[in-house]
């Protein structure tokens, strides 16, 4: 059984209020990942600002 299948199987057995909690947690994780990526890109841009400005000319 794949992870996805296990998750779906377990999810379907939960009461509705717990399903909502799972959905909220998944949304939280997605937001956290997106924020981490944005912060990493901001750091890369900041650390390489001079080179990027030179390339933009």
C-alpha positions as CSV (number, residue, x, y, z in Angstrom):
1,X,0.0,0.0,0.0
2,X,1.4,3.4,-1.0
3,X,1.6,6.3,1.4
4,X,-1.2,8.0,-0.5
5,X,-3.4,5.0,-0.2
6,X,-2.7,4.7,3.5
7,X,-3.4,8.3,4.1
8,X,-6.7,8.2,2.2
9,X,-7.8,5.0,4.0
10,X,-7.0,6.5,7.4
11,X,-8.6,9.8,6.5
12,X,-11.9,8.2,5.5
13,X,-12.2,6.6,8.9
14,X,-12.0,9.9,10.8
15,X,-15.0,11.8,12.0
16,X,-15.8,15.0,10.1
17,X,-14.2,17.4,12.6
18,X,-10.9,15.5,12.5
19,X,-11.0,15.5,8.7
20,X,-11.2,19.3,8.9
21,X,-8.2,19.3,11.2
22,X,-6.2,17.2,8.8
23,X,-7.1,19.5,5.9
24,X,-6.0,22.5,8.0
25,X,-2.7,20.8,8.9
26,X,-2.0,20.0,5.2
27,X,-2.7,23.7,4.3
28,X,-0.4,24.8,7.1
29,X,2.4,22.5,5.8
30,X,1.9,23.8,2.2
31,X,2.1,27.4,3.4
32,X,5.2,26.6,5.5
33,X,6.9,25.1,2.5
34,X,6.0,28.0,0.3
35,X,7.3,30.5,2.9
36,X,10.5,28.6,3.3
37,X,11.0,28.7,-0.5
38,X,10.3,32.4,-0.6
39,X,12.7,33.1,2.2
40,X,15.4,31.0,0.5
41,X,15.0,32.9,-2.7
42,X,15.1,36.2,-0.8
43,X,18.4,35.1,0.8
44,X,19.8,34.1,-2.6
45,X,18.8,37.4,-4.1
46,X,20.2,39.4,-1.2
47,X,23.5,37.5,-1.1
48,X,24.0,38.0,-4.9
49,X,22.5,41.4,-5.4
50,X,25.6,42.9,-7.0
51,X,26.0,40.1,-9.5
52,X,22.3,40.2,-10.3
53,X,22.4,44.0,-10.8
54,X,25.4,43.6,-13.1
55,X,23.7,40.9,-15.1
56,X,20.6,43.1,-15.5
57,X,22.5,45.8,-17.3
